[in-house]
Amino acid sequence: MVRTECRQGATATSDASVPPKEPKREYKVGDKIRVNLYRGQIDHAIVRAVIQQIDGTKLQVDVVGLDLTALIDVRQVVE
């Protein structure tokens, strides 16, 4: 457990064993989503696979309009 001192004198604690937050949305194969691939470029994509890993959920997507398949983290999904 890590303990930090805040400006107002209160202490905040955080536990390193806290699991990552669950995604607010469940994704399934065939979902049409918008993703932030890089440098703020938002592209339309179709989910081809949902991969559950220890560190979180990954999505394999086909980007519409480009000959591109990407493995992304759910944090990169815009809508």
PDB file of N, CA, C and O in Angstrom:
ATOM      1  N   MET A   1       0.849  -1.175   0.000  1.00  0.00           N
ATOM      2  CA  MET A   1       0.000   0.000   0.000  1.00  0.00           C
ATOM      3  C   MET A   1       0.888   1.230   0.000  1.00  0.00           C
ATOM      4  O   MET A   1       1.867   1.294   0.744  1.00  0.00           O
ATOM      5  N   VAL A   2       0.555   2.197  -0.824  1.00  0.00           N
ATOM      6  CA  VAL A   2       1.329   3.423  -0.936  1.00  0.00           C
ATOM      7  C   VAL A   2       0.554   4.538  -0.263  1.00  0.00           C
ATOM      8  O   VAL A   2      -0.659   4.664  -0.431  1.00  0.00           O
ATOM      9  N   ARG A   3       1.274   5.345   0.503  1.00  0.00           N
ATOM     10  CA  ARG A   3       0.625   6.436   1.215  1.00  0.00           C
ATOM     11  C   ARG A   3       1.227   7.746   0.746  1.00  0.00           C
ATOM     12  O   ARG A   3       2.449   7.901   0.723  1.00  0.00           O
ATOM     13  N   THR A   4       0.380   8.686   0.372  1.00  0.00           N
ATOM     14  CA  THR A   4       0.860   9.977  -0.099  1.00  0.00           C
ATOM     15  C   THR A   4       0.221  11.097   0.702  1.00  0.00           C
ATOM     16  O   THR A   4      -0.901  10.963   1.191  1.00  0.00           O
ATOM     17  N   GLU A   5       0.936  12.193   0.830  1.00  0.00           N
ATOM     18  CA  GLU A   5       0.443  13.360   1.558  1.00  0.00           C
ATOM     19  C   GLU A   5      -0.151  14.355   0.567  1.00  0.00           C
ATOM     20  O   GLU A   5       0.494  14.700  -0.423  1.00  0.00           O
ATOM     21  N   CYS A   6      -1.358  14.813   0.820  1.00  0.00           N
ATOM     22  CA  CYS A   6      -2.019  15.783  -0.047  1.00  0.00           C
ATOM     23  C   CYS A   6      -1.721  17.198   0.434  1.00  0.00           C
ATOM     24  O   CYS A   6      -1.204  17.381   1.536  1.00  0.00           O
ATOM     25  N   ARG A   7      -2.041  18.199  -0.382  1.00  0.00           N
ATOM     26  CA  ARG A   7      -1.743  19.595  -0.032  1.00  0.00           C
ATOM     27  C   ARG A   7      -2.478  20.067   1.216  1.00  0.00           C
ATOM     28  O   ARG A   7      -1.905  20.800   2.022  1.00  0.00           O
ATOM     29  N   GLN A   8      -3.720  19.669   1.394  1.00  0.00           N
ATOM     30  CA  GLN A   8      -4.500  20.137   2.533  1.00  0.00           C
ATOM     31  C   GLN A   8      -4.143  19.381   3.811  1.00  0.00           C
ATOM     32  O   GLN A   8      -4.734  19.631   4.862  1.00  0.00           O
ATOM     33  N   GLY A   9      -3.193  18.471   3.733  1.00  0.00           N
ATOM     34  CA  GLY A   9      -2.786  17.740   4.931  1.00  0.00           C
ATOM     35  C   GLY A   9      -3.454  16.384   5.052  1.00  0.00           C
ATOM     36  O   GLY A   9      -3.077  15.599   5.922  1.00  0.00           O
ATOM     37  N   ALA A  10      -4.423  16.083   4.216  1.00  0.00           N
ATOM     38  CA  ALA A  10      -5.084  14.785   4.254  1.00  0.00           C
ATOM     39  C   ALA A  10      -4.181  13.748   3.591  1.00  0.00           C
ATOM     40  O   ALA A  10      -3.353  14.090   2.746  1.00  0.00           O
ATOM     41  N   THR A  11      -4.338  12.509   3.965  1.00  0.00           N
ATOM     42  CA  THR A  11      -3.536  11.449   3.354  1.00  0.00           C
ATOM     43  C   THR A  11      -4.411  10.625   2.428  1.00  0.00           C
ATOM     44  O   THR A  11      -5.590  10.399   2.698  1.00  0.00           O
ATOM     45  N   ALA A  12      -3.821  10.189   1.351  1.00  0.00           N
ATOM     46  CA  ALA A  12      -4.518   9.334   0.396  1.00  0.00           C
ATOM     47  C   ALA A  12      -3.752   8.027   0.297  1.00  0.00           C
ATOM     48  O   ALA A  12      -2.521   8.027   0.277  1.00  0.00           O
ATOM     49  N   THR A  13      -4.458   6.932   0.237  1.00  0.00           N
ATOM     50  CA  THR A  13      -3.799   5.634   0.132  1.00  0.00           C
ATOM     51  C   THR A  13      -4.251   4.960  -1.149  1.00  0.00           C
ATOM     52  O   THR A  13      -5.385   5.134  -1.596  1.00  0.00           O
ATOM     53  N   SER A  14      -3.349   4.190  -1.731  1.00  0.00           N
ATOM     54  CA  SER A  14      -3.710   3.411  -2.904  1.00  0.00           C
ATOM     55  C   SER A  14      -3.103   2.028  -2.757  1.00  0.00           C
ATOM     56  O   SER A  14      -1.973   1.880  -2.293  1.00  0.00           O
ATOM     57  N   ASP A  15      -3.845   1.042  -3.146  1.00  0.00           N
ATOM     58  CA  ASP A  15      -3.417  -0.345  -3.049  1.00  0.00           C
ATOM     59  C   ASP A  15      -2.962  -0.809  -4.420  1.00  0.00           C
ATOM     60  O   ASP A  15      -3.716  -0.710  -5.389  1.00  0.00           O
ATOM     61  N   ALA A  16      -1.736  -1.315  -4.515  1.00  0.00           N
ATOM     62  CA  ALA A  16      -1.182  -1.731  -5.800  1.00  0.00           C
ATOM     63  C   ALA A  16      -1.895  -2.963  -6.362  1.00  0.00           C
ATOM     64  O   ALA A  16      -1.769  -3.250  -7.553  1.00  0.00           O
ATOM     65  N   SER A  17      -2.629  -3.685  -5.542  1.00  0.00           N
ATOM     66  CA  SER A  17      -3.302  -4.895  -6.004  1.00  0.00           C
ATOM     67  C   SER A  17      -4.733  -4.642  -6.489  1.00  0.00           C
ATOM     68  O   SER A  17      -5.484  -5.593  -6.708  1.00  0.00           O
ATOM     69  N   VAL A  18      -5.113  -3.390  -6.657  1.00  0.00           N
ATOM     70  CA  VAL A  18      -6.458  -3.053  -7.132  1.00  0.00           C
ATOM     71  C   VAL A  18      -6.539  -3.407  -8.610  1.00  0.00           C
ATOM     72  O   VAL A  18      -5.704  -2.952  -9.392  1.00  0.00           O
ATOM     73  N   PRO A  19      -7.534  -4.216  -9.020  1.00  0.00           N
ATOM     74  CA  PRO A  19      -7.646  -4.583 -10.437  1.00  0.00           C
ATOM     75  C   PRO A  19      -8.042  -3.382 -11.283  1.00  0.00           C
ATOM     76  O   PRO A  19      -8.632  -2.432 -10.769  1.00  0.00           O
ATOM     77  N   PRO A  20      -7.724  -3.413 -12.579  1.00  0.00           N
ATOM     78  CA  PRO A  20      -8.125  -2.293 -13.447  1.00  0.00           C
ATOM     79  C   PRO A  20      -9.638  -2.197 -13.528  1.00  0.00           C
ATOM     80  O   PRO A  20     -10.353  -3.179 -13.327  1.00  0.00           O
ATOM     81  N   LYS A  21     -10.115  -0.982 -13.830  1.00  0.00           N
ATOM     82  CA  LYS A  21     -11.556  -0.772 -13.930  1.00  0.00           C
ATOM     83  C   LYS A  21     -12.134  -1.609 -15.055  1.00  0.00           C
ATOM     84  O   LYS A  21     -11.509  -1.795 -16.100  1.00  0.00           O
ATOM     85  N   GLU A  22     -13.320  -2.103 -14.826  1.00  0.00           N
ATOM     86  CA  GLU A  22     -14.028  -2.860 -15.856  1.00  0.00           C
ATOM     87  C   GLU A  22     -14.524  -1.880 -16.915  1.00  0.00           C
ATOM     88  O   GLU A  22     -14.929  -0.767 -16.579  1.00  0.00           O
ATOM     89  N   PRO A  23     -14.499  -2.270 -18.176  1.00  0.00           N
ATOM     90  CA  PRO A  23     -15.001  -1.365 -19.215  1.00  0.00           C
ATOM     91  C   PRO A  23     -16.486  -1.113 -19.025  1.00  0.00           C
ATOM     92  O   PRO A  23     -17.222  -1.968 -18.532  1.00  0.00           O
ATOM     93  N   LYS A  24     -16.912   0.078 -19.425  1.00  0.00           N
ATOM     94  CA  LYS A  24     -18.317   0.449 -19.264  1.00  0.00           C
ATOM     95  C   LYS A  24     -19.200  -0.234 -20.287  1.00  0.00           C
ATOM     96  O   LYS A  24     -20.421  -0.273 -20.135  1.00  0.00           O
ATOM     97  N   ARG A  25     -18.577  -0.780 -21.345  1.00  0.00           N
ATOM     98  CA  ARG A  25     -19.352  -1.388 -22.414  1.00  0.00           C
ATOM     99  C   ARG A  25     -18.775  -2.746 -22.762  1.00  0.00           C
ATOM    100  O   ARG A  25     -17.560  -2.937 -22.731  1.00  0.00           O
ATOM    101  N   GLU A  26     -19.625  -3.665 -23.084  1.00  0.00           N
ATOM    102  CA  GLU A  26     -19.193  -4.980 -23.548  1.00  0.00           C
ATOM    103  C   GLU A  26     -19.145  -4.959 -25.067  1.00  0.00           C
ATOM    104  O   GLU A  26     -20.100  -4.528 -25.712  1.00  0.00           O
ATOM    105  N   TYR A  27     -18.059  -5.413 -25.633  1.00  0.00           N
ATOM    106  CA  TYR A  27     -17.896  -5.445 -27.081  1.00  0.00           C
ATOM    107  C   TYR A  27     -18.073  -6.863 -27.576  1.00  0.00           C
ATOM    108  O   TYR A  27     -17.731  -7.822 -26.886  1.00  0.00           O
ATOM    109  N   LYS A  28     -18.617  -6.990 -28.790  1.00  0.00           N
ATOM    110  CA  LYS A  28     -18.767  -8.306 -29.396  1.00  0.00           C
ATOM    111  C   LYS A  28     -18.372  -8.220 -30.864  1.00  0.00           C
ATOM    112  O   LYS A  28     -18.323  -7.134 -31.442  1.00  0.00           O
ATOM    113  N   VAL A  29     -18.095  -9.355 -31.451  1.00  0.00           N
ATOM    114  CA  VAL A  29     -17.659  -9.416 -32.842  1.00  0.00           C
ATOM    115  C   VAL A  29     -18.738  -8.810 -33.740  1.00  0.00           C
ATOM    116  O   VAL A  29     -19.922  -9.120 -33.603  1.00  0.00           O
ATOM    117  N   GLY A  30     -18.319  -7.955 -34.646  1.00  0.00           N
ATOM    118  CA  GLY A  30     -19.244  -7.305 -35.573  1.00  0.00           C
ATOM    119  C   GLY A  30     -19.660  -5.910 -35.156  1.00  0.00           C
ATOM    120  O   GLY A  30     -20.275  -5.197 -35.949  1.00  0.00           O
ATOM    121  N   ASP A  31     -19.343  -5.494 -33.927  1.00  0.00           N
ATOM    122  CA  ASP A  31     -19.688  -4.136 -33.499  1.00  0.00           C
ATOM    123  C   ASP A  31     -18.954  -3.110 -34.346  1.00  0.00           C
ATOM    124  O   ASP A  31     -17.779  -3.284 -34.671  1.00  0.00           O
ATOM    125  N   LYS A  32     -19.658  -2.036 -34.701  1.00  0.00           N
ATOM    126  CA  LYS A  32     -19.035  -0.932 -35.421  1.00  0.00           C
ATOM    127  C   LYS A  32     -18.688   0.141 -34.402  1.00  0.00           C
ATOM    128  O   LYS A  32     -19.558   0.629 -33.681  1.00  0.00           O
ATOM    129  N   ILE A  33     -17.403   0.508 -34.346  1.00  0.00           N
ATOM    130  CA  ILE A  33     -16.927   1.454 -33.350  1.00  0.00           C
ATOM    131  C   ILE A  33     -16.041   2.496 -34.021  1.00  0.00           C
ATOM    132  O   ILE A  33     -15.642   2.335 -35.174  1.00  0.00           O
ATOM    133  N   ARG A  34     -15.738   3.566 -33.288  1.00  0.00           N
ATOM    134  CA  ARG A  34     -14.764   4.563 -33.731  1.00  0.00           C
ATOM    135  C   ARG A  34     -13.585   4.476 -32.778  1.00  0.00           C
ATOM    136  O   ARG A  34     -13.766   4.429 -31.562  1.00  0.00           O
ATOM    137  N   VAL A  35     -12.375   4.455 -33.328  1.00  0.00           N
ATOM    138  CA  VAL A  35     -11.179   4.275 -32.514  1.00  0.00           C
ATOM    139  C   VAL A  35     -10.165   5.377 -32.771  1.00  0.00           C
ATOM    140  O   VAL A  35     -10.096   5.938 -33.864  1.00  0.00           O
ATOM    141  N   ASN A  36      -9.384   5.675 -31.752  1.00  0.00           N
ATOM    142  CA  ASN A  36      -8.281   6.617 -31.837  1.00  0.00           C
ATOM    143  C   ASN A  36      -7.013   5.783 -32.018  1.00  0.00           C
ATOM    144  O   ASN A  36      -6.460   5.273 -31.044  1.00  0.00           O
ATOM    145  N   LEU A  37      -6.552   5.643 -33.262  1.00  0.00           N
ATOM    146  CA  LEU A  37      -5.403   4.798 -33.534  1.00  0.00           C
ATOM    147  C   LEU A  37      -4.093   5.462 -33.143  1.00  0.00           C
ATOM    148  O   LEU A  37      -3.293   4.858 -32.428  1.00  0.00           O
ATOM    149  N   TYR A  38      -3.853   6.679 -33.587  1.00  0.00           N
ATOM    150  CA  TYR A  38      -2.611   7.376 -33.279  1.00  0.00           C
ATOM    151  C   TYR A  38      -2.771   8.857 -33.593  1.00  0.00           C
ATOM    152  O   TYR A  38      -3.543   9.231 -34.475  1.00  0.00           O
ATOM    153  N   ARG A  39      -2.059   9.673 -32.888  1.00  0.00           N
ATOM    154  CA  ARG A  39      -2.022  11.127 -33.102  1.00  0.00           C
ATOM    155  C   ARG A  39      -3.396  11.762 -33.215  1.00  0.00           C
ATOM    156  O   ARG A  39      -3.550  12.749 -33.935  1.00  0.00           O
ATOM    157  N   GLY A  40      -4.386  11.239 -32.537  1.00  0.00           N
ATOM    158  CA  GLY A  40      -5.703  11.843 -32.557  1.00  0.00           C
ATOM    159  C   GLY A  40      -6.544  11.544 -33.775  1.00  0.00           C
ATOM    160  O   GLY A  40      -7.641  12.084 -33.916  1.00  0.00           O
ATOM    161  N   GLN A  41      -6.048  10.686 -34.665  1.00  0.00           N
ATOM    162  CA  GLN A  41      -6.825  10.338 -35.857  1.00  0.00           C
ATOM    163  C   GLN A  41      -7.919   9.346 -35.469  1.00  0.00           C
ATOM    164  O   GLN A  41      -7.627   8.253 -34.984  1.00  0.00           O
ATOM    165  N   ILE A  42      -9.169   9.726 -35.681  1.00  0.00           N
ATOM    166  CA  ILE A  42     -10.316   8.888 -35.354  1.00  0.00           C
ATOM    167  C   ILE A  42     -10.753   8.156 -36.616  1.00  0.00           C
ATOM    168  O   ILE A  42     -11.008   8.783 -37.645  1.00  0.00           O
ATOM    169  N   ASP A  43     -10.841   6.827 -36.539  1.00  0.00           N
ATOM    170  CA  ASP A  43     -11.241   6.016 -37.684  1.00  0.00           C
ATOM    171  C   ASP A  43     -12.394   5.099 -37.289  1.00  0.00           C
ATOM    172  O   ASP A  43     -12.540   4.723 -36.126  1.00  0.00           O
ATOM    173  N   HIS A  44     -13.206   4.750 -38.279  1.00  0.00           N
ATOM    174  CA  HIS A  44     -14.263   3.771 -38.085  1.00  0.00           C
ATOM    175  C   HIS A  44     -13.637   2.382 -38.172  1.00  0.00           C
ATOM    176  O   HIS A  44     -12.738   2.149 -38.980  1.00  0.00           O
ATOM    177  N   ALA A  45     -14.118   1.461 -37.337  1.00  0.00           N
ATOM    178  CA  ALA A  45     -13.569   0.109 -37.331  1.00  0.00           C
ATOM    179  C   ALA A  45     -14.663  -0.893 -36.985  1.00  0.00           C
ATOM    180  O   ALA A  45     -15.702  -0.533 -36.433  1.00  0.00           O
ATOM    181  N   ILE A  46     -14.411  -2.153 -37.319  1.00  0.00           N
ATOM    182  CA  ILE A  46     -15.318  -3.251 -37.012  1.00  0.00           C
ATOM    183  C   ILE A  46     -14.562  -4.249 -36.143  1.00  0.00           C
ATOM    184  O   ILE A  46     -13.444  -4.643 -36.477  1.00  0.00           O
ATOM    185  N   VAL A  47     -15.163  -4.658 -35.034  1.00  0.00           N
ATOM    186  CA  VAL A  47     -14.524  -5.592 -34.113  1.00  0.00           C
ATOM    187  C   VAL A  47     -14.500  -6.986 -34.736  1.00  0.00           C
ATOM    188  O   VAL A  47     -15.541  -7.500 -35.146  1.00  0.00           O
ATOM    189  N   ARG A  48     -13.321  -7.596 -34.809  1.00  0.00           N
ATOM    190  CA  ARG A  48     -13.151  -8.942 -35.352  1.00  0.00           C
ATOM    191  C   ARG A  48     -12.881  -9.974 -34.263  1.00  0.00           C
ATOM    192  O   ARG A  48     -13.148 -11.159 -34.459  1.00  0.00           O
ATOM    193  N   ALA A  49     -12.351  -9.540 -33.110  1.00  0.00           N
ATOM    194  CA  ALA A  49     -12.097 -10.455 -31.996  1.00  0.00           C
ATOM    195  C   ALA A  49     -12.030  -9.655 -30.707  1.00  0.00           C
ATOM    196  O   ALA A  49     -11.576  -8.511 -30.699  1.00  0.00           O
ATOM    197  N   VAL A  50     -12.488 -10.264 -29.615  1.00  0.00           N
ATOM    198  CA  VAL A  50     -12.386  -9.686 -28.277  1.00  0.00           C
ATOM    199  C   VAL A  50     -11.461 -10.601 -27.482  1.00  0.00           C
ATOM    200  O   VAL A  50     -11.738 -11.791 -27.333  1.00  0.00           O
ATOM    201  N   ILE A  51     -10.370 -10.049 -26.973  1.00  0.00           N
ATOM    202  CA  ILE A  51      -9.351 -10.840 -26.286  1.00  0.00           C
ATOM    203  C   ILE A  51      -9.287 -10.394 -24.834  1.00  0.00           C
ATOM    204  O   ILE A  51      -8.973  -9.239 -24.544  1.00  0.00           O
ATOM    205  N   GLN A  52      -9.585 -11.314 -23.923  1.00  0.00           N
ATOM    206  CA  GLN A  52      -9.520 -11.037 -22.492  1.00  0.00           C
ATOM    207  C   GLN A  52      -8.121 -11.379 -21.994  1.00  0.00           C
ATOM    208  O   GLN A  52      -7.671 -12.515 -22.148  1.00  0.00           O
ATOM    209  N   GLN A  53      -7.426 -10.405 -21.396  1.00  0.00           N
ATOM    210  CA  GLN A  53      -6.105 -10.618 -20.839  1.00  0.00           C
ATOM    211  C   GLN A  53      -6.099 -10.195 -19.384  1.00  0.00           C
ATOM    212  O   GLN A  53      -7.037  -9.556 -18.908  1.00  0.00           O
ATOM    213  N   ILE A  54      -5.048 -10.551 -18.688  1.00  0.00           N
ATOM    214  CA  ILE A  54      -4.938 -10.200 -17.276  1.00  0.00           C
ATOM    215  C   ILE A  54      -4.960  -8.690 -17.088  1.00  0.00           C
ATOM    216  O   ILE A  54      -5.592  -8.192 -16.156  1.00  0.00           O
ATOM    217  N   ASP A  55      -4.279  -7.958 -17.960  1.00  0.00           N
ATOM    218  CA  ASP A  55      -4.182  -6.504 -17.817  1.00  0.00           C
ATOM    219  C   ASP A  55      -5.338  -5.751 -18.456  1.00  0.00           C
ATOM    220  O   ASP A  55      -5.325  -4.520 -18.465  1.00  0.00           O
ATOM    221  N   GLY A  56      -6.327  -6.439 -18.986  1.00  0.00           N
ATOM    222  CA  GLY A  56      -7.490  -5.769 -19.561  1.00  0.00           C
ATOM    223  C   GLY A  56      -7.944  -6.418 -20.850  1.00  0.00           C
ATOM    224  O   GLY A  56      -7.401  -7.437 -21.276  1.00  0.00           O
ATOM    225  N   THR A  57      -8.934  -5.822 -21.458  1.00  0.00           N
ATOM    226  CA  THR A  57      -9.509  -6.345 -22.689  1.00  0.00           C
ATOM    227  C   THR A  57      -8.858  -5.678 -23.890  1.00  0.00           C
ATOM    228  O   THR A  57      -8.650  -4.464 -23.899  1.00  0.00           O
ATOM    229  N   LYS A  58      -8.539  -6.470 -24.896  1.00  0.00           N
ATOM    230  CA  LYS A  58      -7.994  -5.976 -26.155  1.00  0.00           C
ATOM    231  C   LYS A  58      -9.003  -6.302 -27.253  1.00  0.00           C
ATOM    232  O   LYS A  58      -9.728  -7.292 -27.169  1.00  0.00           O
ATOM    233  N   LEU A  59      -9.039  -5.463 -28.276  1.00  0.00           N
ATOM    234  CA  LEU A  59      -9.917  -5.679 -29.411  1.00  0.00           C
ATOM    235  C   LEU A  59      -9.086  -5.778 -30.678  1.00  0.00           C
ATOM    236  O   LEU A  59      -8.200  -4.956 -30.912  1.00  0.00           O
ATOM    237  N   GLN A  60      -9.371  -6.782 -31.493  1.00  0.00           N
ATOM    238  CA  GLN A  60      -8.781  -6.841 -32.825  1.00  0.00           C
ATOM    239  C   GLN A  60      -9.813  -6.248 -33.754  1.00  0.00           C
ATOM    240  O   GLN A  60     -10.948  -6.720 -33.813  1.00  0.00           O
ATOM    241  N   VAL A  61      -9.419  -5.203 -34.488  1.00  0.00           N
ATOM    242  CA  VAL A  61     -10.368  -4.481 -35.326  1.00  0.00           C
ATOM    243  C   VAL A  61      -9.849  -4.363 -36.751  1.00  0.00           C
ATOM    244  O   VAL A  61      -8.641  -4.329 -36.987  1.00  0.00           O
ATOM    245  N   ASP A  62     -10.787  -4.300 -37.699  1.00  0.00           N
ATOM    246  CA  ASP A  62     -10.494  -3.955 -39.090  1.00  0.00           C
ATOM    247  C   ASP A  62     -10.896  -2.504 -39.268  1.00  0.00           C
ATOM    248  O   ASP A  62     -12.035  -2.129 -38.991  1.00  0.00           O
ATOM    249  N   VAL A  63      -9.956  -1.685 -39.732  1.00  0.00           N
ATOM    250  CA  VAL A  63     -10.233  -0.271 -39.944  1.00  0.00           C
ATOM    251  C   VAL A  63     -10.901  -0.105 -41.301  1.00  0.00           C
ATOM    252  O   VAL A  63     -10.387  -0.579 -42.314  1.00  0.00           O
ATOM    253  N   VAL A  64     -12.053   0.569 -41.321  1.00  0.00           N
ATOM    254  CA  VAL A  64     -12.827   0.775 -42.541  1.00  0.00           C
ATOM    255  C   VAL A  64     -12.100   1.786 -43.428  1.00  0.00           C
ATOM    256  O   VAL A  64     -11.662   2.836 -42.955  1.00  0.00           O
ATOM    257  N   GLY A  65     -11.975   1.463 -44.707  1.00  0.00           N
ATOM    258  CA  GLY A  65     -11.342   2.360 -45.656  1.00  0.00           C
ATOM    259  C   GLY A  65      -9.847   2.173 -45.788  1.00  0.00           C
ATOM    260  O   GLY A  65      -9.241   2.695 -46.724  1.00  0.00           O
ATOM    261  N   LEU A  66      -9.242   1.443 -44.876  1.00  0.00           N
ATOM    262  CA  LEU A  66      -7.811   1.153 -44.940  1.00  0.00           C
ATOM    263  C   LEU A  66      -7.624  -0.358 -44.925  1.00  0.00           C
ATOM    264  O   LEU A  66      -8.445  -1.083 -44.363  1.00  0.00           O
ATOM    265  N   ASP A  67      -6.572  -0.822 -45.527  1.00  0.00           N
ATOM    266  CA  ASP A  67      -6.250  -2.246 -45.464  1.00  0.00           C
ATOM    267  C   ASP A  67      -5.423  -2.463 -44.200  1.00  0.00           C
ATOM    268  O   ASP A  67      -4.216  -2.696 -44.266  1.00  0.00           O
ATOM    269  N   LEU A  68      -6.097  -2.383 -43.038  1.00  0.00           N
ATOM    270  CA  LEU A  68      -5.393  -2.382 -41.765  1.00  0.00           C
ATOM    271  C   LEU A  68      -6.179  -3.163 -40.723  1.00  0.00           C
ATOM    272  O   LEU A  68      -7.385  -2.975 -40.564  1.00  0.00           O
ATOM    273  N   THR A  69      -5.481  -4.036 -40.023  1.00  0.00           N
ATOM    274  CA  THR A  69      -6.021  -4.728 -38.863  1.00  0.00           C
ATOM    275  C   THR A  69      -5.178  -4.319 -37.670  1.00  0.00           C
ATOM    276  O   THR A  69      -3.949  -4.326 -37.754  1.00  0.00           O
ATOM    277  N   ALA A  70      -5.808  -3.964 -36.566  1.00  0.00           N
ATOM    278  CA  ALA A  70      -5.069  -3.474 -35.404  1.00  0.00           C
ATOM    279  C   ALA A  70      -5.541  -4.160 -34.132  1.00  0.00           C
ATOM    280  O   ALA A  70      -6.715  -4.510 -34.005  1.00  0.00           O
ATOM    281  N   LEU A  71      -4.625  -4.351 -33.192  1.00  0.00           N
ATOM    282  CA  LEU A  71      -4.934  -4.849 -31.858  1.00  0.00           C
ATOM    283  C   LEU A  71      -4.880  -3.641 -30.932  1.00  0.00           C
ATOM    284  O   LEU A  71      -3.814  -3.064 -30.714  1.00  0.00           O
ATOM    285  N   ILE A  72      -6.030  -3.262 -30.391  1.00  0.00           N
ATOM    286  CA  ILE A  72      -6.098  -2.028 -29.596  1.00  0.00           C
ATOM    287  C   ILE A  72      -6.610  -2.318 -28.197  1.00  0.00           C
ATOM    288  O   ILE A  72      -7.221  -3.358 -27.948  1.00  0.00           O
ATOM    289  N   ASP A  73      -6.356  -1.391 -27.290  1.00  0.00           N
ATOM    290  CA  ASP A  73      -6.884  -1.440 -25.943  1.00  0.00           C
ATOM    291  C   ASP A  73      -8.254  -0.759 -25.957  1.00  0.00           C
ATOM    292  O   ASP A  73      -8.496   0.124 -26.781  1.00  0.00           O
ATOM    293  N   VAL A  74      -9.143  -1.157 -25.061  1.00  0.00           N
ATOM    294  CA  VAL A  74     -10.486  -0.562 -25.052  1.00  0.00           C
ATOM    295  C   VAL A  74     -10.446   0.934 -24.726  1.00  0.00           C
ATOM    296  O   VAL A  74     -11.414   1.641 -25.005  1.00  0.00           O
ATOM    297  N   ARG A  75      -9.356   1.429 -24.145  1.00  0.00           N
ATOM    298  CA  ARG A  75      -9.231   2.862 -23.876  1.00  0.00           C
ATOM    299  C   ARG A  75      -9.155   3.680 -25.153  1.00  0.00           C
ATOM    300  O   ARG A  75      -9.399   4.886 -25.123  1.00  0.00           O
ATOM    301  N   GLN A  76      -8.820   3.050 -26.279  1.00  0.00           N
ATOM    302  CA  GLN A  76      -8.704   3.746 -27.553  1.00  0.00           C
ATOM    303  C   GLN A  76     -10.047   3.875 -28.271  1.00  0.00           C
ATOM    304  O   GLN A  76     -10.121   4.528 -29.312  1.00  0.00           O
ATOM    305  N   VAL A  77     -11.104   3.272 -27.742  1.00  0.00           N
ATOM    306  CA  VAL A  77     -12.422   3.362 -28.357  1.00  0.00           C
ATOM    307  C   VAL A  77     -13.045   4.699 -27.996  1.00  0.00           C
ATOM    308  O   VAL A  77     -13.109   5.063 -26.822  1.00  0.00           O
ATOM    309  N   VAL A  78     -13.507   5.437 -29.010  1.00  0.00           N
ATOM    310  CA  VAL A  78     -14.103   6.752 -28.798  1.00  0.00           C
ATOM    311  C   VAL A  78     -15.602   6.615 -28.590  1.00  0.00           C
ATOM    312  O   VAL A  78     -16.160   7.221 -27.675  1.00  0.00           O
ATOM    313  N   GLU A  79     -16.254   5.829 -29.426  1.00  0.00           N
ATOM    314  CA  GLU A  79     -17.708   5.605 -29.314  1.00  0.00           C
ATOM    315  C   GLU A  79     -17.992   4.149 -29.377  1.00  0.00           C
ATOM    316  O   GLU A  79     -19.152   3.742 -29.302  1.00  0.00           O
TER     317      GLU A  79
END
